[in-house]
Amino acid sequence: MIFLDTDIISYFFNANTKIKEKLIEIINNNENICMTIINVYEILKGLKWKYNKNKEKQFKEFLENITIYTLDDEVIDIATDIYSNLRKTGKTIGDADILIASIVIKNKGYLVSNNLKHYEDIKQLKLVNWL
């Protein structure tokens, strides 16, 4: 499973050719494109803040064609382990990133992101950058 991070979705909706080509390739290979509910929240809050009704409509149409994974007890357990392990080594990242990573790990997917720095210390996370 391929989970798209918030930045990748933003690149896609801002017509980044590299991201569009990669998504077309993935779709043609019948691979499952996913997002987490956290990423949906991050995108929608930005679009509503900017009051971009057109892109908000496009994004909601996009969501109709992908699987969205949510939080559950197992995800929270993974997230708290990640948080604890990072803190013990003196590292911290945002809660949203920890929750995104936890959903991806639980569902045995990999995360496509250009924000590798946010996730690089989460050893269990499979991470790739299409840019």
Secondary structure as UniProt FT lines:
FT   STRAND          2..4
FT   HELIX           6..13
FT   TURN            14..15
FT   HELIX           17..28
FT   TURN            29..30
FT   STRAND          33..36
FT   HELIX           37..50
FT   HELIX           53..63
FT   TURN            64..65
FT   STRAND          67..69
FT   HELIX           73..88
FT   TURN            89..90
FT   HELIX           95..106
FT   TURN            107..108
FT   STRAND          110..112
FT   HELIX           116..119
FT   TURN            120..121
FT   TURN            123..124
FT   STRAND          127..128
//
